[in-house]
Amino acid sequence: MRRNDLPLAQLARLLDVPEDALRSLIDACNPAEIQGDTTLVALTVAEAARRIGIGRTKLYEYVSSGQIASVKIGSLRRIPAEAVNAFVAARLGAGDFDTAA
């Protein structure tokens, strides 16, 4: 069953909540919004780390070693979105296929 096929009116009655409140709650859980804005050109360290699936500390290590490019904008550190993609592509090309622990 697709998400739009849910009988929201029936669910709202069963839960004893207004249908529009239930619809608003479902819309607020939009996965695209949870993932973040994919149109950003420069990401915060936390956003870049989340995209790669690593922690901020590890990302800072990659930035300080020059493995991931970054820029300073005033006092802020930003990671170009292309740098994240290039880093992952370089890791794939380097054959980083260590055995899983």
Secondary structure as UniProt FT lines:
FT   HELIX           3..5
FT   HELIX           8..15
FT   HELIX           19..28
FT   HELIX           31..35
FT   TURN            38..39
FT   STRAND          42..43
FT   HELIX           45..52
FT   HELIX           56..65
FT   STRAND          71..73
FT   TURN            74..75
FT   STRAND          76..80
FT   HELIX           81..93
FT   TURN            94..95
//
